[in-house]
Amino acid sequence: MEEEPIKENLHQERKRALITGITGQDGSYLSELLLKKGYEVYGIVRRSSSFNTGRVNHIFQDPHVENNRFHLHYGDLSDGGSINDLIRKIKPHEVYKFACYKKTSNFSSERIVTEL
């Protein structure tokens, strides 16, 4: 009697990616690519008066729809605690950092923070 081949787990966990700077050019292109590859994509966007999601509007999905694979979360790269909380909640397999936080206290001492 021939052995049956082992079937792959049909309920295999979908890969999750977290992208900072998701509304920028590189972040939005990567989002599209990862969604095409079957990923669940989470993006961090900063709260601002000029909330600009124009580059991802065509892939935005209603968060209340079942099997939604594209999620946006507010976050501030200067707030390590909230970023850590988000990482713990999402448990991403991959993290892509396209955003940077720029804080200028005065003209002579400009500080750019790009670490997560």
C-alpha positions in Angstrom: 0.0 0.0 0.0 1.4 3.4 -1.0 1.8 6.1 1.7 -0.3 9.2 1.2 1.8 12.4 0.9 1.7 14.7 3.8 -0.7 17.5 3.2 0.4 21.0 4.0 -1.5 22.7 6.8 -4.4 24.5 5.0 -4.7 26.9 7.9 -1.1 27.9 7.8 -0.5 31.2 9.5 -0.2 34.1 7.0 3.0 36.1 7.1 2.6 39.5 8.7 4.7 42.5 7.8 4.9 45.8 9.6 5.9 48.9 7.5 6.8 52.3 8.9 6.4 55.1 6.3 3.7 53.0 4.6 2.1 56.1 3.0 5.3 57.1 1.3 6.4 56.0 -2.2 8.5 53.0 -1.1 6.2 51.9 1.7 3.1 51.9 -0.6 4.9 50.0 -3.4 6.1 47.4 -0.9 2.6 47.1 0.6 1.2 46.3 -2.9 3.9 43.7 -3.5 3.4 42.0 -0.1 -0.4 41.9 -0.5 0.1 40.2 -3.9 2.3 37.6 -2.2 -0.4 36.9 0.4 0.9 38.8 3.4 -1.1 40.6 6.0 0.3 44.1 5.9 0.3 46.5 8.9 1.4 50.1 8.5 2.3 52.8 10.9 1.2 56.3 10.0 1.8 59.4 12.1 -1.0 61.5 13.4 -0.9 64.9 11.7 -3.2 67.5 10.5 -2.2 66.6 6.9 -3.1 62.9 7.1 -2.1 61.7 3.6 -3.0 58.2 2.5 -3.2 59.0 -1.2 -0.7 56.4 -2.1 -2.4 53.6 -0.3 -6.1 54.5 -0.8 -6.5 52.0 -3.6 -5.4 49.1 -1.3 -7.1 50.4 1.8 -9.7 47.9 3.2 -12.5 48.5 5.6 -11.2 47.2 8.9 -14.6 45.7 9.7 -14.5 43.4 6.6 -13.7 39.8 7.2 -10.2 38.6 6.0 -8.9 42.2 5.9 -5.2 42.0 5.1 -4.3 45.7 5.1 -4.3 47.6 8.4 -3.2 51.1 9.3 -2.2 52.1 12.9 -1.3 55.5 14.3 2.2 55.6 15.7 5.0 57.9 16.6 8.6 56.7 16.0 9.7 59.0 18.9 7.5 57.0 21.3 9.3 53.7 21.7 6.7 52.4 24.1 3.8 52.7 21.7 5.9 51.2 18.9 6.9 48.3 21.1 3.2 47.7 22.1 2.2 47.7 18.5 5.0 45.1 17.6 3.9 42.9 20.5 0.2 43.1 19.4 0.9 42.4 15.7 3.8 40.0 16.1 5.2 40.7 12.6 7.4 38.2 10.8 9.1 41.1 9.1 9.6 44.8 9.8 10.4 47.4 7.1 11.4 50.9 8.2 10.9 53.6 5.6 9.9 56.4 8.0 12.2 58.6 9.9 11.4 61.1 12.6 12.9 64.5 12.2 13.0 66.9 15.1 14.6 70.3 14.9 15.1 72.0 18.2 17.0 74.9 16.5 18.9 75.6 13.3 22.3 74.8 14.7 21.5 71.5 16.3 19.3 69.4 14.0 18.7 65.9 15.2 17.4 63.0 13.0 16.2 59.8 14.7 15.8 56.8 12.5 16.0 54.0 15.0 13.0 51.9 16.1 
